[in-house]
Structures are given as structure tokens and as C-alpha cells.
Amino acid sequence: MSRTSRRRAVMAATLLVGLGLTTACSSGRTASGDSAGSAGGAAAGPKSGKISLTYLQKQGDQEYFVGEAAGAKARADELGIDLKVVNLGNDANKTVSEVQAAIAQNTDGVIVVVPDPAVGPQVVRTARDGKVALLTSDDQICATGPDPAACAKADLVPRIGFSGAQMGGEVGKRAAAEYAKAGWKASETRIISAWKQDVTVCGDRVRAARTAFDAAVPGVEAVDVATDNTPTGAQDKVAATLTANPGVKNWIVWGCNDENVAGGVTALTNAGLGPDRVIGVGLGAYLACKEWGSGRPSGMKAALFINGRDVGALAVQTMYDKLRNGREFPAEGFAPTTMVDATTWKSSGLTCG
């Protein structure tokens, strides 16, 4: 082989090695990026040493979320975790800034209840870039778009909470049983279905309630009422609904949470409808129990007890298992529920604040 040919062969070999090394480095980064870029945030675990977590909650002063924070703190104490709980209120913009702050404070994982699912992609991107594990509780978010209902399953962030279909089904069945007990006529009755309509889990709940109710009691018309998921917001919107439907004799109320049902029942009461003309079935029971605790007859006939403490504890445990042991997040993890009423809520373990 000539000197020129040998030189060309060496150059070609060097180029191939260089390309091979570049490809290997690129593949390493891509693999790492893919692992860290999943909907659940960065790949994590096993991790030795102290674990630090941040729990970001919408409406942190709401009774349910107060219980959730308490359950999270109790489990964190048991596991030796440093846990910071942040109340986001209803500020969607604060969600992203608090994720950034948590990353700056070297948190190992973020658990979040978003005020608005539209911030989901930005939250996922921020957690991914900061290489922290991400888990949602209660409300679902999507890595690729603002609407979790339109999201591919692979892009949904792992969630701890309750099964919306199961909860709504229980509410609908109990409402149907109360309706049958009351002996009402479908022509004289309307259903108020109240919820914040851009929250996916709320839609899951009210649709399941309607399906279960219709399976037992067909023919009762429903009115969908868009609210902000607060008692005052629901009360105002339901009051307007009553004004628009003056001829209705009896009302059934369900919704995404206890706030919607309590607000609806209050609006009906203020309009002069007695408890014998109202069937409210709450979801949460933390406001329903206050009605029952008064000892007075109430339009709030029952409520599904969902214990925020259980969700908070399960979320922290799930994150711990990921970080300490490398256990993969489940797509969803569910806490148990119990239907209660004025005669059973005290024995259920429900604490009424």
C-alpha cells in the first residue's frame, strides 16, 4: 500500500472512531433524556441519605387539602423525609414558580395538585429539566397539552387520588336510592350537576354519577352548572339556575366535591325549598358533616367520604418508594371511599372540622 493510501486509511479509521464516540455520547444523553423526560419526571432511585420532598397544593385551606397535608406530613415523619407543603391557592402561575423554587432548594421530588391543568406541560418540563421526580395527587395533568382528557396515556403524569368513575358511580347510585325513597316524579324533578368544567377528574365524577343514576332511574332531566368548585361559586350559579327553572318542584344535587353540593343545597334552601324537596349527595363529606352536626333536617342526604389524609400519605409513600427503592410509579393509585349520612358519619372515622 502506498504512503498516501495508508494515510487515507488512518484518516478514515480516525473519522469512524470519532463518529462512533460522538454517537455513543449522543446516545447516552438521549437515553438519559428519555428516562428523565417521561411524564413522571426524572428517573430516580435508589437514593441513599435524606430524602426531601415538596408538596404543592391548590386551595390548601380547603378542608380536604388540610387533611391531605396532615396525612402527607405524618407519613413523611414516619419515613424520615423532609417535607415542605406549599399552598398555591388558585394561582396557576404560582405552580410553575414554586416547582422552580423547590428545584433550587434541592428537592428530590415534587408532588403537585394543580389549580389549573393547563400548566401541566410547563410543570412537567420544569421538573424534567431540574431532574426531579414528579407525581400528581387528586387532579391529572398531561405532559404534552393543557387537557388531560385529550392526552395519550403515556403522556399522563402518574397520579395518586381516587377513581373518578368509582366515586361518581357511588354518588349516582345513592342519589337514585334517595329519589326512590322520596317517591318523586321525574316530571317534577331536576338534577343539578355542578363542577369546574376544565378539571378532568370532575368531569369523570359527574358523568359517572349520571350514568349510575340513569341506570336505576331513567327519565330525570339534568342541568349542568359550571362553577369554580367553591361553595359560594356554586351557590351563586345554582341560584341563577333556580331562577331559570321556576316550575321545578324537587331538586337533586351532585357535583365534583362537597363544596358544589353544599353551595347548591344552600341556594335551594335560600330559595325556600325545604329539606323534603332537596336531595344533595356530597363528595368528600367534610362539609356535609357540618350540616348533620347541627341536628337539623337537611337537604344534604348523604356524602361519599373521601379521606384526604389517605391520599397525602399514599402520595408520599409512593414517591418514597420511587426515590429510595427505584420502584416505578403506578399510572394511578387509589385510596378507599365510604358512603356516609347523618346516622353513620361519626362511626366512619370522619373528622368534622
C-alpha positions in Angstrom: 0.0 0.0 0.0 1.4 3.5 -0.9 2.1 6.1 1.8 -0.8 8.1 0.5 -3.2 5.2 0.7 -2.0 4.4 4.3 -2.6 8.0 5.3 -6.1 7.9 3.9 -6.9 4.6 5.7 -5.7 6.0 9.0 -7.8 9.2 8.5 -10.9 7.2 7.6 -10.4 4.9 10.7 -9.9 8.0 12.9 -13.1 9.6 11.5 -15.1 6.4 12.1 -13.9 6.2 15.7 -14.7 9.8 16.2 -18.2 9.3 14.8 -18.6 6.2 16.9 -17.6 8.1 20.0 -19.9 11.0 19.1 -22.8 8.6 18.5 -22.1 6.9 21.8 -22.1 10.1 23.7 -25.2 11.3 21.9 -26.9 8.0 22.6 -26.0 8.3 26.3 -27.6 11.8 26.5 -30.6 10.7 24.6 -31.2 7.7 26.8 -30.8 9.8 29.9 -33.1 12.4 28.5 -35.7 9.9 27.6 -35.6 8.4 31.0 -35.8 11.8 32.7 -38.3 13.1 30.2 -41.1 10.7 31.0 -44.3 12.2 32.3 -43.3 11.2 35.8 -40.2 13.5 35.7 -36.6 12.3 36.2 -35.6 8.7 36.6 -34.8 8.3 40.3 -33.7 5.8 42.9 -32.4 4.0 44.6 -31.2 7.0 46.7 -29.3 6.8 49.9 -29.3 9.6 52.5 -32.0 12.0 53.5 -35.0 12.5 51.1 -36.5 15.9 50.6 -40.0 16.4 49.1 -42.2 19.3 48.2 -46.0 19.0 48.2 -47.7 21.8 46.2 -51.5 22.0 46.8 -54.2 24.1 45.2 -56.7 25.6 47.7 -54.6 24.5 50.7 -57.0 26.0 53.2 -59.9 23.8 52.0 -60.8 21.1 54.5 -59.9 18.2 52.2 -56.5 19.6 51.4 -55.8 20.4 55.0 -56.3 16.7 55.8 -54.2 15.7 52.8 -51.3 17.8 54.0 -51.7 16.4 57.5 -51.6 12.8 56.1 -48.6 13.6 54.0 -46.7 15.1 57.0 -47.5 12.2 59.2 -46.2 9.7 56.6 -43.1 11.8 55.9 -42.3 11.8 59.7 -42.6 8.0 59.8 -40.3 7.6 56.8 -37.7 10.3 57.9 -38.5 12.6 55.0 -38.0 16.3 54.9 -41.4 17.6 53.6 -42.4 21.1 52.6 -46.1 21.8 51.9 -47.0 24.9 49.8 -50.5 26.4 49.4 -50.9 27.5 45.8 -54.4 28.8 46.3 -56.0 29.2 42.9 -52.9 30.7 41.3 -51.8 28.6 38.3 -48.8 30.8 37.6 -47.5 30.2 41.1 -47.4 26.5 40.4 -44.5 26.7 38.0 -42.6 29.2 40.1 -42.9 27.0 43.2 -41.7 24.0 41.2 -38.7 26.1 40.2 -38.2 27.2 43.8 -38.3 23.6 45.0 -35.7 22.6 42.5 -33.5 25.5 43.6 -33.8 24.2 47.1 -32.6 20.7 46.0 -35.8 18.9 46.5 -35.7 15.2 45.4 -39.3 15.0 44.3 -42.4 17.2 43.7 -46.0 16.2 44.4 -48.5 18.6 43.0 -52.2 19.4 42.9 -52.5 21.9 40.1 -55.0 24.8 40.3 -55.4 24.5 36.5 -54.4 21.5 34.3 -53.3 23.9 31.6 -50.0 24.4 33.3 -49.3 20.7 33.1 -46.8 20.8 30.2 -44.8 23.6 31.8 -44.7 21.8 35.2 -43.5 18.6 33.5 -40.9 20.4 31.5 -39.6 22.2 34.6 -39.4 19.0 36.7 -37.7 17.2 33.8 -35.1 20.0 33.3 -34.5 20.1 37.1 -34.1 16.2 37.1 -36.7 15.8 39.9 -39.3 13.1 40.1 -42.9 14.4 39.6 -46.1 12.9 40.9 -49.6 14.4 41.0 -52.3 13.9 43.5 -56.1 14.4 43.0 -56.1 16.2 39.7 -54.5 14.8 36.5 -52.0 16.7 34.2 -50.6 16.0 30.8 -47.0 16.4 29.6 -47.9 17.4 26.1 -51.1 19.5 26.3 -53.5 21.5 28.5 -56.3 19.0 28.5 -55.6 15.6 30.2 -58.8 14.2 28.7 -57.2 14.6 25.2 -53.8 13.2 26.3 -52.2 10.0 25.3 -51.9 7.6 28.3 -48.1 7.6 28.1 -48.1 11.4 28.5 -50.3 11.5 31.6 -48.3 12.2 34.8 -48.7 9.4 37.4 -51.5 10.3 39.9 -52.5 9.4 43.4 -56.1 10.0 44.4 -59.5 8.5 43.9 -61.2 6.8 41.0 -63.5 9.4 39.5 -65.6 6.7 37.9 -66.0 4.8 41.1 -66.7 7.8 43.2 -69.3 9.3 40.8 -70.9 5.9 40.4 -71.4 5.7 44.2 -72.9 9.2 44.3 -75.3 8.4 41.4 -76.5 5.2 43.0 -77.1 6.8 46.4 -79.0 9.7 44.7 -81.2 7.2 42.9 -81.9 5.4 46.1 -82.8 8.6 47.9 -85.0 9.6 44.9 -86.9 6.3 45.1 -87.3 6.7 48.8 -88.8 10.2 48.4 -91.3 8.9 45.8 -90.8 11.9 43.5 -92.0 12.1 39.9 -89.5 12.6 37.1 -91.6 15.3 35.5 -91.4 17.4 38.7 -87.7 16.8 39.4 -84.4 18.2 38.0 -80.8 17.2 38.7 -78.2 19.9 39.2 -74.7 18.6 38.2 -72.2 21.2 39.4 -68.4 21.2 38.7 -65.4 23.2 37.4 -65.6 22.1 33.8 -61.9 22.3 32.9 -60.9 19.8 35.6 -60.8 16.3 34.1 -61.4 14.4 37.3 -64.5 16.5 37.9 -65.9 15.5 34.6 -65.2 11.9 35.3 -67.1 12.1 38.6 -70.3 13.8 37.3 -70.5 11.7 34.2 -70.3 8.5 36.2 -72.9 9.8 38.7 -75.3 10.4 35.8 -74.7 7.0 34.2 -75.3 5.2 37.6 -78.4 7.3 38.3 -79.9 6.8 34.8 -79.3 3.0 35.1 -81.5 3.0 38.2 -83.9 5.9 37.5 -84.2 6.9 33.8 -86.0 10.0 32.6 -85.0 12.7 35.1 -83.6 15.8 33.3 -80.2 17.2 34.4 -78.9 20.8 34.3 -75.1 21.1 34.0 -73.9 24.0 36.1 -70.3 25.4 35.6 -68.7 26.5 38.9 -65.3 27.3 40.3 -65.6 24.4 42.8 -66.2 26.6 45.8 -69.4 26.8 48.0 -70.0 30.5 47.2 -69.4 30.0 43.5 -71.8 27.0 43.4 -74.4 28.8 45.4 -74.4 31.8 43.0 -74.6 29.6 39.9 -77.3 27.3 41.3 -79.4 30.4 42.4 -79.3 31.6 38.8 -80.3 28.1 37.7 -83.4 28.1 40.0 -84.4 31.5 38.6 -84.3 30.0 35.1 -86.4 26.9 36.2 -89.2 28.3 38.3 -91.6 25.4 37.8 -89.4 22.6 39.2 -90.8 21.1 42.4 -87.9 18.9 43.5 -84.1 19.0 43.1 -81.3 16.6 43.2 -77.7 18.0 43.6 -74.4 16.4 43.0 -71.0 17.7 41.8 -67.3 17.4 41.8 -66.9 17.9 45.6 -68.7 18.8 48.8 -68.3 22.5 48.0 -70.5 22.3 44.9 -73.2 20.3 46.7 -73.2 22.4 49.9 -73.4 25.6 47.8 -76.2 24.1 45.8 -78.2 23.0 48.8 -77.7 26.4 50.4 -79.1 28.1 47.3 -82.1 25.8 47.3 -82.7 26.5 51.0 -82.4 30.2 50.5 -85.0 29.9 47.7 -87.5 28.5 50.2 -87.2 24.8 49.4 -87.5 22.6 52.4 -85.2 19.6 53.0 -88.0 17.3 51.9 -87.7 18.8 48.4 -83.9 18.5 48.1 -81.6 15.5 47.7 -77.9 16.5 48.0 -75.3 13.8 47.7 -71.9 15.3 48.5 -68.4 14.1 47.6 -65.9 14.5 50.4 -68.3 14.6 53.4 -66.2 17.3 55.2 -68.9 19.9 54.7 -71.8 17.5 54.7 -71.0 16.5 58.3 -71.3 20.1 59.4 -74.9 20.1 58.2 -75.6 16.8 60.1 -73.8 18.0 63.2 -76.4 20.8 63.7 -79.1 18.1 64.3 -81.5 20.0 62.0 -83.1 18.3 58.9 -81.0 19.0 55.8 -81.2 18.6 52.1 -77.8 17.0 52.3 -78.9 13.4 52.4 -75.6 11.6 52.1 -72.0 12.1 51.0 -69.1 10.0 49.9 -66.3 10.2 52.5 -63.0 10.7 50.7 -60.2 11.0 53.2 -57.6 13.5 52.1 -55.2 12.1 54.8 -55.2 8.8 52.9 -54.2 10.4 49.6 -51.5 12.6 51.2 -50.0 9.6 52.9 -50.2 7.4 49.8 -48.6 10.1 47.6 -45.6 10.5 50.0 -45.2 6.7 50.3 -45.3 6.3 46.5 -42.7 9.0 46.0 -40.5 7.5 48.7 -40.7 4.0 47.1 -39.6 5.6 43.8 -36.7 7.5 45.3 -35.4 5.1 47.9 -36.1 1.8 46.1 -36.3 2.7 42.4 -39.9 1.4 42.3 -41.8 2.7 39.2 -44.8 4.9 39.8 -48.1 3.3 39.1 -50.1 5.1 36.4 -52.7 5.7 39.2 -53.0 4.8 42.8 -56.4 4.9 44.6 -57.4 5.5 48.2 -60.6 3.9 49.6 -64.0 5.7 49.9 -67.1 5.2 52.2 -70.7 6.5 51.7 -71.9 8.2 54.9 -75.0 10.0 56.1 -76.4 11.8 59.2 -76.6 8.5 61.1 -73.3 6.9 60.1 -70.7 9.6 59.6 -69.4 9.7 63.2 -68.7 5.9 63.2 -66.9 6.1 59.8 -63.8 7.9 61.2 -64.7 11.2 59.5 -63.3 14.2 61.5 -65.6 17.2 61.1 -63.6 20.4 61.4 
